[in-house]
Amino acid sequence: MNAHDPKLSADHANEIGHETSMYEKRKAVFPKAIDGAFRRFKWLVMAVCLTIYWGTPWIRWDRGPYAPDQAVLIDLAHRRFFMFNIEIWPHEFYFIAGLLIMAGIGLFLVTSVVGRAWCGYACPQTVWTDLFQHVDRLIDGDRNAQLRLQKAPWGPAKIARRSLKWGIYLGISFATGGAWIFYFADAPTLQYEFWTGTAAPVAYATTFVLTMTTFVLGGFLREQVCIYMCPWPRIQTAMLDEKSLLVTYKYWRGEPRGSVKTALKAATPLGDCIDCLQCVAVCPTGIDIREGPQIGCITCALCIDACDKAMADVGRPRGLIDYCTLDDATREQRGEESVPILKTIFRPRTLVYLGVWSAIGLALLFALGQRERMGISVAKDRNPEYVTLSDGSVRNAYTLKLRNMESRPRTYRIVLRGLHNGAIYTDEMDVAAARRELTVEVPSDTTKPVRVYALNPRGSAPTEFAFLLAATDKEGGHDTSETTFTTAQGNGQ
């Protein structure tokens, strides 16, 4: 073989010029409208989710004259999180961490029981994409009309429809981004400031970013977010087993496929699938469920509604596509009875998830009920560590942070514990007025720093002691923070 043969060189160049592309251009998905039990359930979930999202910041909750009256508020300025009667402070972040862990375990639990139900019904990407697809049908018509408009050349009619539709997209996206900022400030006040141009720049920036991400992700990327961008489809496979309920095409019943007319002419009996492709037409991610489990299936179950309708039209039993476990599918194929649904749901694996989830929730509730609504933390000065006064006594300086977590001012006593011959005073006091106990008033929902000096007589050795913070009102309560007292003896002098 001659490596320099002109014919071989031309063939090689031709092969290079026609290399197989590793990129497949996106095929736009135009889901067909369908009515059925699962479609109506999706309507319900969408309505509940959007109502909660848009309505929650406007719920008022009376916490008294010293606290905000917004039911759910993430108050970054004062580093607080309010949820009805619950108030979380920065040092109590473990409550938020616990809720996030519960959310993760809850997602594992739901996935183990009913597959990607979160993706199919309640995921924000699913909810807003579904909403935008209804806008498509409102403006462009159903699937066939959308396909025709997609292929039609650009002209005044197409431009007008696209402009109207994208304008509605933008309005919904703006309402989405605008609603989010109301969780971080008093909603009525921020709304007035936003429209009068006096709100903080971050409010406008956040609204713009969330508006554009909603507009792009829900309006244009859609199923690509679920298939390519979201990591959960890859993770959820580890959560599934042979007892998880999944949307399943029962191939042993449906194959071989064929239309009603084909079945009448066929020499051998055909399966129940009439190859109408309605299951594909209604799928929001454009997959064919008859090809088996796929990463693009979000288990929204709209294909079940479509297939049940097709089966009813041709007089065949429903359930060709249905929620079904792998175990039940095998049993049904053999003609055996399926496992009761309650036994499928409450099995060892899901009970473990439920037990862990419940234990964390109960622990958080117990901690929430037992926590003190006050606190003290101590930071000792390191430079200098101590000061020797003219009378020979030794002074150490501390910064106390007194937390009042109530929605009212409170008066506290600061008491020495363990520094038996010591006394304390503040910048507002003369050293001669030092004593073992001080009284301080702390405003509502505030951490108040107090500069305190501790004195110990000449010749005192280094020692450990504590500051006790005690409330003076009838509700009472106390907290203690330990620290050290440093002297010359403790530094080898």
PyMOL commands that set and color helices and strands:
alter all, ss='L'
color gray80, all
select helices_A, chain A and resi 6-17+37-58+90-114+117-122+124-140+143-151+156-181+187-196+201-221+223-229+232-239+251-254+260-265+278-281+289-291+302-313+326-334+341-345+348-370+431-433+488-491
alter helices_A, ss='H'
color red, helices_A
select strands_A, chain A and resi 72-75+80-83+86-88+246-249+321-324+374-380+387-388+394-404+410-417+423-426+437-442+446-456+463-471+478-485
alter strands_A, ss='S'
color yellow, strands_A
deselect
rebuild
show_as cartoon
